[in-house]
Every structure is written in C-alpha cells, then in structure tokens.
Amino acid sequence: MTRTLIALILATGLTGCGFHLRNTLTLPADTPAVRVDSTVRYSELVKLLNRGLHASGATVIQSDGLPPTNSDQFARLQVRSERWGDLPIAIDAQGRSQEYSLRYAVVFGFYRPDGSTIVPEQVIELARDYVSPPTNASGTTTEREILANELRREMSASILRRIDSVVRADAEKLKATPPAPPADGKGDAH
C-alpha cells in the first residue's frame, strides 16, 4: 500500500513539473532504409547514430567507408564534418591554463534516396568545461576522454532529435494544408 502511494505521488509530481517521456524517432513514411555516411572513417558518432536509428525501428544499412554507389535505394544521413577543440578558459598566476572548454561541432544533413532534402545541412555544437591543473595532470586525459564520449552520445541524440522535429513539423504542415482545388475548374461555383 505504501509503495503504491509513493509511486502515485512521484508520478503525479513528475507529470506536474512538465516531465514527459520522449517519443521514438519519427521518419517519413516513405523513407526506405537509412545509411549514415561520414567523412571520418571509423567514426564513433556514426556507430552511435546507427544504434539510435536501429533502436527507433529504422532499417540501417552499414556503411563500408566508401562513397555510395547506388544511392537510389536508401536515405542518407550525411555527417559532413566533426570538429574537436580545446579552448583555455582560465589561467593561473603563472599564465598556465587551468580550465578548458572541450568543444565538439558536427555538420550534417539528411537526404532522401533521390537526393532531395529531408533535413537541411546544419551545425550542432556542444561544449563541456573541465579542470586540468598544470602541476598535477594525472587523470586529466581520462576526464577528457569521458567528456568526449559523453559529448558523442549527446551529439547523436541531438542529431536524431533534430531529424525527428523536422519530420514532425513537415507532417503537421501537410495536415494543416487544405487540399488543392480540382484542376478542371469545376470546383465550388457560387
């Protein structure tokens, strides 16, 4: 009884604060299998995107790292570039960097098999700050690697959310658009 009451209170509290579970990724109904292409060979981001697309129910064609030869069979999620950067954001009294901002930017676009655009090319940039004391650098490489992995996972989720939002918005526009009048001119005559 107590557990049920606590679960009910927690569920009510989460609903009241605006928390909602995310829907699964929505792709256009006419989208065939999807292939993720990248300019970076063996990209960890591509692996994460493939997993995310597969988990959402999309048929994923694994890329062999070569340019597509017959792209009329599948849609393409094209990752045009991945850029990493460390920007010093704090220095000590001796002018040595103490804190950095790890930045990760990706340019991507999503295209139908005929080459038309589903999601126009766009950039997503993410950043995380970390401390790296110059006198004691033990563990900072591991911290940076952990942050880089976290940024890749977040980037994958961000790209999939962008695709989902564009596809949902296009579907809403189609629902809201009134049907075109008949071409023969025999529409409503007043």
C-alpha positions as CSV (number, residue, x, y, z in Angstrom):
1,M,0.0,0.0,0.0
2,T,2.8,2.4,1.0
3,R,4.8,1.7,-2.1
4,T,1.8,2.2,-4.4
5,L,1.1,5.5,-2.7
6,I,4.7,6.7,-3.1
7,A,4.7,5.6,-6.7
8,L,1.5,7.5,-7.3
9,I,2.8,10.7,-5.6
10,L,6.1,10.5,-7.7
11,A,4.2,10.0,-10.9
12,T,1.9,12.9,-10.2
13,G,4.9,15.1,-9.3
14,L,6.7,14.3,-12.5
15,T,3.6,15.0,-14.6
16,G,3.1,18.3,-12.8
17,C,6.7,19.5,-13.4
18,G,6.3,19.0,-17.2
19,F,8.3,15.8,-17.4
20,H,7.2,13.6,-20.3
21,L,8.9,10.6,-21.8
22,R,10.3,11.2,-25.3
23,N,8.6,9.7,-28.2
24,T,10.6,7.5,-30.5
25,L,12.2,8.9,-33.6
26,T,9.7,9.6,-36.4
27,L,10.9,9.2,-40.0
28,P,8.8,10.0,-43.1
29,A,6.5,7.0,-44.1
30,D,8.2,6.8,-47.5
31,T,11.7,6.7,-46.1
32,P,13.4,3.4,-47.0
33,A,16.5,2.1,-45.3
34,V,19.0,4.7,-44.0
35,R,22.7,4.8,-44.4
36,V,24.9,7.0,-42.2
37,D,27.9,8.4,-44.2
38,S,30.8,10.3,-42.7
39,T,34.0,11.9,-43.8
40,V,35.6,10.4,-40.7
41,R,36.4,6.8,-41.2
42,Y,35.6,4.6,-38.2
43,S,33.7,7.4,-36.5
44,E,32.3,6.6,-33.1
45,L,29.5,9.1,-33.8
46,V,28.4,7.0,-36.9
47,K,28.2,3.9,-34.7
48,L,26.1,5.8,-32.2
49,L,23.8,7.2,-34.9
50,N,23.4,3.7,-36.4
51,R,22.4,2.3,-33.0
52,G,20.0,5.1,-32.4
53,L,18.3,4.7,-35.8
54,H,18.1,1.0,-35.4
55,A,16.6,1.4,-31.9
56,S,13.9,3.7,-33.3
57,G,12.9,1.0,-35.8
58,A,14.6,2.3,-38.9
59,T,16.3,-0.2,-41.2
60,V,20.0,0.8,-41.2
61,I,22.5,-0.1,-43.9
62,Q,26.0,-0.3,-42.6
63,S,28.5,2.0,-44.4
64,D,31.7,0.4,-45.6
65,G,33.5,3.7,-45.6
66,L,33.3,4.0,-49.4
67,P,31.2,6.6,-51.2
68,P,27.7,5.4,-52.1
69,T,27.5,3.8,-55.5
70,N,23.7,3.3,-55.8
71,S,22.1,5.9,-53.5
72,D,18.6,5.5,-55.0
73,Q,17.9,2.6,-52.7
74,F,18.4,4.3,-49.3
75,A,18.2,7.6,-47.5
76,R,21.4,9.2,-46.3
77,L,22.3,10.8,-43.0
78,Q,25.4,12.6,-44.1
79,V,27.9,13.7,-41.4
80,R,30.0,16.2,-43.4
81,S,32.4,17.1,-40.6
82,E,33.3,16.5,-37.0
83,R,35.5,19.1,-35.3
84,W,37.0,19.0,-31.8
85,G,38.7,21.8,-29.9
86,D,40.1,22.6,-26.5
87,L,39.8,26.3,-25.6
88,P,41.6,27.5,-22.4
89,I,39.1,29.5,-20.3
90,A,41.1,30.0,-17.1
91,I,44.7,30.6,-16.3
92,D,46.8,30.6,-13.1
93,A,49.1,33.3,-11.8
94,Q,52.0,32.0,-14.0
95,G,49.8,32.2,-17.1
96,R,49.3,28.4,-17.4
97,S,45.9,27.1,-18.4
98,Q,43.9,25.6,-15.6
99,E,40.5,25.1,-17.1
100,Y,39.4,24.2,-20.6
101,S,36.3,24.1,-22.7
102,L,36.0,21.0,-24.8
103,R,34.0,21.8,-27.9
104,Y,32.5,19.4,-30.4
105,A,30.8,20.6,-33.6
106,V,29.2,18.4,-36.3
107,V,27.8,19.5,-39.7
108,F,25.1,17.1,-41.0
109,G,22.2,16.7,-43.4
110,F,19.5,14.1,-44.1
111,Y,18.6,13.3,-47.7
112,R,16.0,11.1,-49.5
113,P,17.2,8.5,-51.9
114,D,16.5,10.8,-54.9
115,G,18.8,13.4,-53.3
116,S,16.1,15.8,-52.1
117,T,16.5,17.2,-48.6
118,I,14.6,16.0,-45.6
119,V,16.7,17.9,-43.0
120,P,18.8,20.7,-44.5
121,E,22.5,20.8,-43.7
122,Q,23.1,22.4,-40.3
123,V,25.6,22.6,-37.4
124,I,25.3,21.4,-33.9
125,E,28.0,22.5,-31.4
126,L,28.3,21.2,-27.8
127,A,30.8,22.1,-25.1
128,R,31.8,20.9,-21.7
129,D,34.3,22.5,-19.3
130,Y,36.9,20.6,-17.4
131,V,39.7,21.4,-15.0
132,S,43.3,20.4,-15.8
133,P,45.8,21.7,-13.2
134,P,49.2,22.2,-14.8
135,T,51.0,21.0,-11.7
136,N,49.1,17.7,-11.4
137,A,48.0,16.4,-14.8
138,S,47.2,12.9,-13.6
139,G,43.7,11.8,-14.5
140,T,43.0,14.7,-16.9
141,T,43.3,12.6,-20.0
142,T,40.8,10.2,-18.6
143,E,38.5,13.0,-17.7
144,R,38.8,14.5,-21.2
145,E,38.1,11.0,-22.7
146,I,35.0,10.6,-20.6
147,L,33.7,14.0,-21.6
148,A,34.4,13.3,-25.3
149,N,32.4,10.1,-25.1
150,E,29.6,11.9,-23.3
151,L,29.6,14.6,-26.0
152,R,29.4,12.0,-28.8
153,R,26.4,10.3,-27.1
154,E,24.7,13.7,-26.7
155,M,25.6,14.7,-30.3
156,S,24.0,11.5,-31.6
157,A,20.8,12.2,-29.5
158,S,20.8,15.8,-30.7
159,I,21.0,14.9,-34.4
160,L,18.2,12.3,-34.0
161,R,16.1,14.9,-32.2
162,R,16.6,17.4,-35.0
163,I,15.6,14.9,-37.6
164,D,12.6,14.0,-35.6
165,S,11.5,17.6,-35.1
166,V,11.8,18.5,-38.8
167,V,9.9,15.4,-39.9
168,R,7.1,16.0,-37.3
169,A,6.9,19.7,-38.3
170,D,6.6,18.7,-42.0
171,A,3.9,16.2,-41.2
172,E,2.0,18.9,-39.3
173,K,2.3,21.3,-42.2
174,L,0.8,18.6,-44.5
175,K,-2.1,18.1,-42.1
176,A,-2.8,21.8,-41.9
177,T,-2.6,22.4,-45.7
178,P,-6.0,22.5,-47.3
179,P,-6.5,20.3,-50.3
180,A,-5.8,22.0,-53.7
181,P,-8.9,22.8,-55.8
182,P,-9.6,20.5,-58.7
183,A,-7.5,21.3,-61.8
184,D,-10.5,21.0,-64.1
185,G,-12.0,24.3,-62.8
186,K,-15.3,22.6,-61.6
187,G,-14.7,23.5,-58.0
188,D,-17.3,25.3,-55.9
189,A,-19.3,27.6,-58.1
190,H,-21.3,30.3,-56.4
